[in-house]
Amino acid sequence: MKKIGDIMNDLGFREDAPRSLKEAFIKNLIKAAYGIEVETPSEAIQRKVKDLREPEQLEFDMNLPTKVG
């Protein structure tokens, strides 16, 4: 079984090609072979950064009974 790097070299991909191009190629291979969508490492990083930037609305229940004594 060949490594993905060897397959990409056989197909003429340059080693200095952008990482996103390589990820898109592998993502497309997986979708074509198995019919599933996968998240690339670059997409995961972008999603995490986006999640960190979005503010979260906090809610407090002020109607809770208070303990006296």
C-alpha positions as CSV (number, residue, x, y, z in Angstrom):
1,M,0.0,0.0,0.0
2,K,1.3,3.4,-1.0
3,K,1.6,6.4,1.3
4,I,-0.5,9.5,0.4
5,G,2.7,11.4,-0.2
6,D,3.9,8.9,-2.8
7,I,0.5,9.0,-4.6
8,M,0.6,12.7,-4.7
9,N,4.1,12.6,-6.1
10,D,3.0,10.1,-8.8
11,L,0.2,12.4,-9.8
12,G,2.6,15.4,-10.2
13,F,1.9,17.4,-7.0
14,R,4.8,19.6,-6.1
15,E,6.2,19.4,-2.6
16,D,6.1,23.2,-2.3
17,A,2.3,23.3,-3.2
18,P,0.1,25.0,-0.6
19,R,-1.0,22.8,2.3
20,S,-4.7,23.7,1.6
21,L,-4.4,22.3,-1.9
22,K,-3.1,19.0,-0.6
23,E,-5.8,18.8,2.0
24,A,-8.5,19.6,-0.6
25,F,-7.2,16.8,-2.8
26,I,-7.2,14.2,0.0
27,K,-10.7,15.4,1.2
28,N,-12.0,14.9,-2.3
29,L,-10.4,11.4,-2.6
30,I,-12.1,10.4,0.7
31,K,-15.5,11.8,-0.4
32,A,-15.2,10.0,-3.8
33,A,-14.2,6.7,-2.3
34,Y,-16.4,6.5,0.8
35,G,-19.1,9.2,0.2
36,I,-18.5,11.0,3.5
37,E,-17.4,14.5,4.3
38,V,-14.4,15.0,6.4
39,E,-12.9,18.1,8.1
40,T,-9.4,19.0,7.1
41,P,-6.9,20.2,9.8
42,S,-7.0,23.7,8.3
43,E,-10.8,23.7,8.5
44,A,-10.7,22.5,12.1
45,I,-8.3,25.3,13.1
46,Q,-10.5,27.9,11.4
47,R,-13.6,26.6,13.2
48,K,-11.9,26.7,16.6
49,V,-10.7,30.2,16.0
50,K,-14.2,31.3,14.9
51,D,-15.7,29.6,18.0
52,L,-13.3,31.6,20.2
53,R,-14.3,34.9,18.6
54,E,-18.0,34.4,19.0
55,P,-19.3,35.8,22.3
56,E,-21.5,33.6,24.4
57,Q,-24.7,35.0,26.1
58,L,-24.7,34.1,29.7
59,E,-28.0,33.5,31.5
60,F,-28.6,33.7,35.3
61,D,-31.7,32.4,37.1
62,M,-32.2,35.1,39.8
63,N,-35.4,33.5,41.0
64,L,-33.7,30.7,42.9
65,P,-34.6,30.5,46.6
66,T,-31.9,31.9,48.9
67,K,-30.7,30.1,52.0
68,V,-31.2,32.2,55.2
69,G,-29.6,31.5,58.4
